């Protein structure tokens, strides 16, 4: 089964996701420049939403040595022994397995609590059964090989977003959730805010007059189209190690959609406070797993002097109707939540509130 989410959100002036120059990310689509939010930024904001934070989550870090050292210290390992072990941990995630001076792993890696427990237990057993000389001679490759024998459960964020890792001690995880870069439904106009800062102790006359500093921040204002598809079979396979898998999934899927609705990227939010709610959410269920983004609804950019949300909803619905009639891809259930909009036809299954939509999605998962 495939669950797809189509969503429209309109933002006031913001800089939610910056490029290397500090400007809001953008792209060209349909021959015109659009605002863009990367899928990485979106997944980061969803993962940090309170709904997903209810579940035990993994940690993405290069500070593996510090994490394990802290755990071993709590278990009574002395500091001198830790100094022998920590350099070996920094050799994880690198082809040559050599320790680094900064103590960081060669790549950022995604660890589950079970991964960290397995590493600390393996090292604790080695410490208990080895002399100081033996500990010095233990190679990173041997540690990696010993960890391969562990079968370890993964966390829900790994099950959703996947894990690609080049270290043999940890298994790759195929993502069950595919996330598109969000793009604006219309042509974007980049703007820049010039600002000054006032020194409270500075006189406002004479040679001391003027601002204490000056700067500028780029921003834009966009109505974004978001798309994600969730492969339920892959999600169930990824979480097969959980004894309460079905119960977890029945809470996780509605929680994910709630996170998509309520969370926003954190870029420059202290400066712009661009916290917006969706103007449209369409969720659909397909037994035949054919994911289809509706981004082409906006290949011809929406044009309007009366706001972009209403014409964007209309373009999305028109594209969906066209695909239904011409390609005949079976959609088993389709839910619309569009507060304040009368563009969704009466023969579609609509819900009046987001909790109603989440309850309906929860019933899909339970039936599954």
Secondary structure, DSSP 8 states (H G I E B T S, - for coil): -EEEEEEEEE-SSB--SB-TTSSB-EEEETTEEEEEE-HHHHHHHHHTSTTGGGS---EEES-HHHHHHHHHHHTT--HHHHHHHHHHHTTTT-SS----TT---SS-EEE-HHHHHHHHHHHHHHHHH--HHHHHH--HHHHHHHHHT------HHHHHH-B----TTS--B--SEEE--EEESS----EEEEEEE--TTS-SSGGG-S-SEEEEEEEB--EEEEEEEEEHHHHHHHTTT-TTHHHHHHHHHHHHHHHHHH----TTHHHH-----EEEEEEEEESS------GGGGSS----SS-SHHHHHHHHHHHHHHHHHHH----SEEEEE-TT---S-TTSEE-SSHHHHHHHHHHHHHH-
